[in-house]
Amino acid sequence: MDLYTRSEAGRRLAKVLAPWESEHPLIFALSPGGARVAFEVAQRFGSPMDLVAARRLEVPGRWRSAFGAVTPRSMRISRPQMRALALPKPYLKDLVQREEREAMLEERVHRGASEPLELEGRLVILIDDGLADPMVVSAGIASLRARHPARLFLAVPFASPELKLAVRRMVDRLVVDRESDDQPAMLICDECFIQTTGEDVRRMVELSRQQEELVPA
């Protein structure tokens, strides 16, 4: 069983995505887990990088209480799970609004001074590390789809059957580096076993924008 870092996963994924490099796609990270993976692809392609923040909707401290995910522009809900939790409507509304605000703040902090990218008419590739909940990934896809890209790909180092089922009708193409039945947590590790910080993500976005300016039109 292979064990490799998110940066290594990104370099491998860039090779798989090479057929679309000439289209100068916009690279989006599902933040923060997908940031290091996406950055390697953006560096290889000379593409600008941006991000979409998605937050799980779950009851704090309650095991197996996840019922969806939210981004600043979209929300995905498992209605059977939500009904099973029997949450009071005022509590539910407050929870969703709080997580939406957190997602908006995360995007602003992680993007820093960089401007949001314009997606209309462009090929957009959303990249994750393969570890996110399918509902979280679906919310990220919906957020980008609402901004009218010409085509939208999801690219991951590996994809579980659950993820494939969740996104198969949401994206124009699912790009996977390797097919595996192994547990994803055994395949990906952080560089030096540290978490990617907001400052790390902000720097990656800034570097990708600086690099884009050097690429001939």
Secondary structure as the mmCIF struct_conf table of DSSP 4:
data_model
#
loop_
_struct_conf.conf_type_id
_struct_conf.id
_struct_conf.beg_label_comp_id
_struct_conf.beg_label_asym_id
_struct_conf.beg_label_seq_id
_struct_conf.end_label_comp_id
_struct_conf.end_label_asym_id
_struct_conf.end_label_seq_id
STRN STRN1 TYR A 4 THR A 5
HELX_RH_AL_P HELX_RH_AL_P1 ARG A 6 VAL A 16
TURN_TY1_P TURN_TY1_P1 LEU A 17 LEU A 17
HELX_RH_3T_P HELX_RH_3T_P1 ALA A 18 GLU A 23
STRN STRN2 LEU A 26 SER A 31
TURN_TY1_P TURN_TY1_P2 PRO A 32 GLY A 34
HELX_RH_AL_P HELX_RH_AL_P2 ALA A 35 PHE A 45
TURN_TY1_P TURN_TY1_P3 GLY A 46 GLY A 46
STRN STRN3 MET A 49 ALA A 53
STRN STRN4 ARG A 55 LEU A 57
TURN_TY1_P TURN_TY1_P4 PRO A 60 GLY A 61
TURN_TY1_P TURN_TY1_P5 TRP A 63 ARG A 64
STRN STRN5 GLY A 68 VAL A 70
BEND BEND1 PRO A 72 ARG A 73
STRN STRN6 MET A 75 ILE A 77
HELX_RH_AL_P HELX_RH_AL_P3 ARG A 79 LEU A 85
TURN_TY1_P TURN_TY1_P6 ALA A 86 ALA A 86
HELX_RH_AL_P HELX_RH_AL_P4 LYS A 89 ARG A 111
TURN_TY1_P TURN_TY1_P7 GLY A 112 ALA A 113
HELX_LH_PP_P HELX_LH_PP_P1 SER A 114 GLU A 118
STRN STRN7 GLU A 120 GLU A 120
TURN_TY1_P TURN_TY1_P8 GLY A 121 GLY A 121
BEND BEND2 ARG A 122 ARG A 122
STRN STRN8 LEU A 123 ILE A 127
BEND BEND3 GLY A 130 GLY A 130
BEND BEND4 ALA A 132 ALA A 132
HELX_RH_AL_P HELX_RH_AL_P5 PRO A 134 ARG A 145
TURN_TY1_P TURN_TY1_P9 ALA A 146 ARG A 147
STRN STRN9 PRO A 149 PRO A 149
BEND BEND5 ALA A 150 ALA A 150
STRN STRN10 ARG A 151 VAL A 156
BEND BEND6 PRO A 157 PRO A 157
HELX_RH_AL_P HELX_RH_AL_P6 PRO A 161 VAL A 167
TURN_TY1_P TURN_TY1_P10 ARG A 168 MET A 170
BEND BEND7 VAL A 171 ASP A 172
STRN STRN11 ARG A 173 VAL A 176
BEND BEND8 ASP A 177 ASP A 177
BEND BEND9 ASP A 182 ASP A 182
HELX_RH_3T_P HELX_RH_3T_P2 PRO A 184 MET A 186
TURN_TY1_P TURN_TY1_P11 LEU A 187 LEU A 187
STRN STRN12 ILE A 188 CYS A 189
HELX_RH_3T_P HELX_RH_3T_P3 GLU A 191 PHE A 193
HELX_LH_PP_P HELX_LH_PP_P2 GLN A 195 THR A 197
HELX_RH_AL_P HELX_RH_AL_P7 GLY A 198 LEU A 214
BEND BEND10 VAL A 215 VAL A 215
#
